Amino acid sequence: MMLLVTLALAAAEPAARIERCGYRTVQSYPHDATSFTQGLFWHDGHLYEATGQYGRSRVARLDLATGKALAQTKLPADQFGEGITRWGSQIIGVTWRSGVGHRWSAKDLKPIGTFRYDGEGWGVTMVAGSLVLSDGTPTLRFFDPATMKEQKRVRVRFADRPIAMLNELETIEGQIWANVWMTDFIVRIDPATGNVVSLIDLTGLKADAGAGGSDSVLNGIAWDARGKRLFVTGKYWPKLYEIALADCG
């Protein structure tokens, strides 16, 4: 399945007119190599990260310069943490197969509530007041973040082909950016139509980070809207990168 996804992304029909971009590294920072990164976002001068694995899942506020956790809250040992996003004064996070979501205070990361949802949880982001959830399928589900009532579904397509394995999500200037699990690609998605409008190839970044092992895949996108800075990392990577897009066409 992973090979098929990679080949589909690499060989899109030219008629689809999907922009392709490479990257350049602006700066690298330390990252905790024990972190199985599942969610990442930037807020008020800090990175916030969610990690997975049973018994080791957490949500944490990180110092960019050192990669150290300034504050953290662990998830129950029987839950596998996945994506997180900020909604007002809350951080909302999901879990893989538990069907349990969490709410934490963005101020101090203290738990303030839980909720239930159907299916798996992979990545989450906020788009125009809706919480958007990926679940391993080509479908993105939109929810009211206050009630978690489902609002609509959008099927993601790349050159007219459904694309699954959408993992960590980030909203940047109205578009949804998604890591494609087990690949070096990020796709930029029009949230209204589900069409992929751009493909970003980060081949080589994992090797530069010195990350080994099949689980050490690219995963984690954060956007500093004020500073216009784009950060990426991966599972068990010892580095986090600020990058800029390059050679788009």
For each residue, the residues with C-beta under 8 A, 3 or more apart:
1: 4 5 164 165
2: 5 6 165 181 182 183
3: 6 7
4: 1 7 8
5: 1 2 8 9 163 164 165 180 182 183
6: 2 3 9 10 182 183 185
7: 3 4 10 11
8: 4 5 11 12 158 159 161 163
9: 5 6 12 158 163 180 183 185 187 199
10: 6 7
11: 7 8
12: 8 9 16 18 158 159 199
13: 16 159 160
14: 17
15:
16: 12 13 158 159 160
17: 14
18: 12 158 159 196 197 198 199
19: 197 198 199 248 249
20: 198 199 200 201 248 249
21: 198 199 200 201 245 246 247 248 249
22: 200 201 245 246 247 248
23: 200 201 202 205 243 244 245 246
24: 243 244 246
25: 28 205 208 241 242 243
26: 229 241 242 243 244
27: 241 242
28: 25 209 239 240 241 242
29: 64 65 67 239 240 241 242
30: 65 66 67 238 239 240
31: 35 67 233 237 238 239 240
32: 35 67 68 69 238
33: 211 236 237 238
34: 56 236
35: 31 32 49 51 235 236
36: 51 52 53 56 215 235 236
37: 40 49 50 51 168 219 220 233 234 235 236 237
38: 50 51 52 57 81 82 83 84 123 168 219 220 235
39: 48 49 50 59 81 82 83 84 85 93 123 124 168 220
40: 37 47 48 49 50 84 168 170 220 221 222 231 233
41: 47 48 84 85 86 170 222 223
42: 46 47 48 222 223 224 225 229 231
43: 46 48 86 106
44:
45:
46: 42 43 61 62 63 64 70
47: 40 41 42 61 62 64 222 231 240
48: 39 40 41 42 43 59 60 61 62 84 86 91
49: 35 37 39 40 59 60 62 84 220
50: 37 38 39 40 57 58 59 60 81 82 83 84 93
51: 35 36 37 38 56 57 58 60 81
52: 36 38 56 57 80 81 82 96 235
53: 36 56 57 80 81
54: 57 77 78 79 80
55: 77
56: 34 36 51 52 53
57: 38 50 51 52 53 54 74 75 79 80 81 95
58: 50 51 69 72 73 74 75 81
59: 39 48 49 50 72 73 75 81 84 91 93 102 104 109
60: 48 49 50 51 69 70 71 72 73 109
61: 46 47 48 69 70 71 72 109
62: 46 47 48 49 67 68 69 70
63: 46 66 67 68 69 70
64: 29 46 47 67 240
65: 29 30
66: 30 63
67: 29 30 31 32 62 63 64 240
68: 32 62 63
69: 32 58 60 61 62 63 72
70: 46 60 61 62 63
71: 60 61 108 109
72: 58 59 60 61 69 109
73: 58 59 60 104 109 110 111
74: 57 58
75: 57 58 59 79 81 95 102
76: 79
77: 54 55
78: 54 98
79: 54 57 75 76 95 96 98 100
80: 52 53 54 57 95 96 97 98
81: 38 39 50 51 52 53 57 58 59 75 93 95 96
82: 38 39 50 52 93 94 95 96 121 122 123 124
83: 38 39 50 93 94 121 122 123 124 125 133 134 167 168 169
84: 38 39 40 41 48 49 50 59 91 92 93 94 124
85: 39 41 91 92 93 124 125 126 131 169
86: 41 43 48 90 91 92 106 126
87: 90 91 92 126 131 145
88: 106
89: 105 106 107
90: 86 87 103 104 105 106 112
91: 48 59 84 85 86 87 103 104 105 106 109
92: 84 85 86 87 101 102 103 124 131 145
93: 39 50 59 81 82 83 84 85 101 102 103 104 124
94: 82 83 84 101 102 117 121 122 124 133
95: 57 75 79 80 81 82 98 99 100 101 102 121
96: 52 79 80 81 82 120 121 122
97: 80 120
98: 78 79 80 95
99: 95 116 117 118 119 121
100: 79 95 114 115 116
101: 92 93 94 95 114 115 116 117 121 148
102: 59 75 92 93 94 95 111 113 114
103: 90 91 92 93 111 112 113 114 115
104: 59 73 90 91 93 109 110 111 112
105: 89 90 91 108 109 110 112
106: 43 86 88 89 90 91 109
107: 89
108: 71 105
109: 59 60 61 71 72 73 91 104 105 106
110: 73 104 105
111: 73 102 103 104 114
112: 90 103 104 105
113: 102 103
114: 100 101 102 103 111
115: 100 101 103 148
116: 99 100 101 148
117: 94 99 101 121 133 143 148
118: 99
119: 99 135
120: 96 97 135 136
121: 82 83 94 95 96 99 101 117 124 133 135
122: 82 83 94 96 133 134 135 136 166 167 168 181
123: 38 39 82 83 133 134 166 167 168 169 178 179
124: 39 82 83 84 85 92 93 94 121 131 132 133 134 169
125: 83 85 131 132 169 170 171 176
126: 85 86 87 129 130 131 132 145 171
127: 130 132 142 171 174 176 191
128: 174 191
129: 126 145
130: 126 127 142 143 144 145 151
131: 85 87 92 124 125 126 142 143 144 145 148
132: 124 125 126 127 140 141 142 143 169 171 176 191
133: 83 94 117 121 122 123 124 140 141 142 143
134: 83 122 123 124 140 166 167 169 178
135: 119 120 121 122 139 141
136: 120 122 164 165 166 181
137: 164
138: 155 156 157 162 163 164 166
139: 135 153 154 155 156
140: 132 133 134 153 154 155 156 166 176 189 191 194
141: 132 133 135 150 152 153
142: 127 130 131 132 133 150 151 152 153 154
143: 117 130 131 132 133 147 148 149 150 151
144: 130 131 147 148 149 151
145: 87 92 126 129 130 131 148
146:
147: 143 144
148: 101 115 116 117 131 143 144 145
149: 143 144
150: 141 142 143 153
151: 130 142 143 144
152: 141 142
153: 139 140 141 142 150
154: 139 140 142 191 192 193 194
155: 138 139 140 162 194
156: 138 139 140 162 163 166 178 187 189 194 195 196
157: 138 160 161 162 163 194 195 196
158: 8 9 12 16 18 161 162 163 187 196 199
159: 8 12 13 16 18 196
160: 13 16 157
161: 8 157 158
162: 138 155 156 157 158
163: 5 8 9 138 156 157 158 166 180 187 196
164: 1 5 136 137 138
165: 1 2 5 136 180 181 182 183
166: 122 123 134 136 138 140 156 163 169 178 179 180 181 187
167: 83 122 123 134 178 179 180 181 219
168: 37 38 39 40 83 122 123 178 179 219 220 221
169: 83 85 123 124 125 132 134 166 176 177 178 221
170: 40 41 125 176 177 178 221 222 223
171: 125 126 127 132 174 175 176 177 191 223
172: 175 177 188 223 225 230
173:
174: 127 128 171 191
175: 171 172 188 189 190 191 197 198
176: 125 127 132 140 169 170 171 188 189 191
177: 169 170 171 172 186 187 188 189 200 221 223
178: 123 134 156 166 167 168 169 170 186 187 189 221
179: 123 166 167 168 183 185 186 218 219 220 221
180: 5 9 163 165 166 167 183 185 186 187
181: 2 122 136 165 166 167 217 219
182: 2 5 6 165 217
183: 2 5 6 9 165 179 180 217 218
184: 201 202 203 204 205 206 218
185: 6 9 179 180 199 200 201 202
186: 177 178 179 180 199 200 202 218 221 232
187: 9 156 158 163 166 177 178 180 196 198 199 200
188: 172 175 176 177 196 197 198 199 200
189: 140 156 175 176 177 178 194 195 196 197
190: 175 193 194 195 196 197
191: 127 128 132 140 154 171 174 175 176 194
192: 154
193: 154 190
194: 140 154 155 156 157 189 190 191
195: 156 157 189 190
196: 18 156 157 158 159 163 187 188 189 190 199
197: 18 19 175 188 189 190
198: 18 19 20 21 175 187 188 248
199: 9 12 18 19 20 21 158 185 186 187 188 196
200: 20 21 22 23 177 185 186 187 188 245
201: 20 21 22 23 184 185
202: 23 184 185 186 205 218 232 243
203: 184
204: 184 207 208
205: 23 25 184 202 208 209 218 232 234 241 243
206: 184 209 211 216 217 218 234 237
207: 204 210 211
208: 25 204 205 239
209: 28 205 206 233 234 237 238 239 241
210: 207 238 239
211: 33 206 207 216 234 235 236 237 238
212: 216
213: 216 236
214: 217
215: 36 235 236
216: 206 211 212 213 234 235 236 237
217: 181 182 183 206 214 234 235
218: 179 183 184 186 202 205 206 232 234
219: 37 38 167 168 179 181 233 234 235
220: 37 38 39 40 49 168 179 231 232 233 234 240
221: 40 168 169 170 177 178 179 186 230 231 232
222: 40 41 42 47 170 230 231 232
223: 41 42 170 171 172 177 229 230 231
224: 42 227 228 229 230 231
225: 42 172 228
226:
227: 224
228: 224 225
229: 26 42 223 224 242
230: 172 221 222 223 224 242 243 244 245
231: 40 42 47 220 221 222 223 224 240 241 242 243
232: 186 202 205 218 220 221 222 240 241 243
233: 31 37 40 209 219 220 237 239 240 241
234: 37 205 206 209 211 216 217 218 219 220 237
235: 35 36 37 38 52 211 215 216 217 219
236: 33 34 35 36 37 211 213 215 216
237: 31 33 37 206 209 211 216 233 234 240
238: 30 31 32 33 209 210 211
239: 28 29 30 31 208 209 210 233
240: 28 29 30 31 47 64 67 220 231 232 233 237
241: 25 26 27 28 29 205 209 231 232 233
242: 25 26 27 28 29 229 230 231
243: 23 24 25 26 202 205 230 231 232
244: 23 24 26 230
245: 21 22 23 200 230 248
246: 21 22 23 24
247: 21 22
248: 19 20 21 22 198 245
249: 19 20 21
